[in-house]
């Protein structure tokens, strides 16, 4: 077990290990803040995704890299959306997706798969079996991030499915720290879904 987590990192420069560890810690903090509806989900997630995108670019994992670039962009949108206040607009609250938002999510999922596949071709990267899994997970994460920016409870369902998929994927690739991170993400996402569902249920009862 120790070799699984350490072998890959024995050949890496110290600065790269430090960056990955920083992204590891900030990524977990970001999910924790999201679970608590705390706006710090976005600044912590922003730094984590920028670092992760750079590290994945170095490793030539184009699908994963594109997801993290998207996370970076969506973090600015989500940050703005969660922070909106004023007489005309109430603070954003947890809700379920309506029919239109569900259809938009499905459309976004398939567009994402197409775009990530195209990126592999544009960058001249060979698409192996594990990359198809990566591409599928990218669609889930893209859609999940959009739902999170709008505080839709379904975002956690997509995160849970995606995290379960990529945890063994990163283990297969020998990326022990990322595999462990997504395992923790899975547990936090399950906990967050249960907490958001409770909040939503209480709000509906009060209504």
Helices and strands as residue ranges (DSSP letters): H 2-6, G 8-11, H 14-35, H 40-59, H 62-83, H 99-122, H 129-149, H 154-172, H 176-206
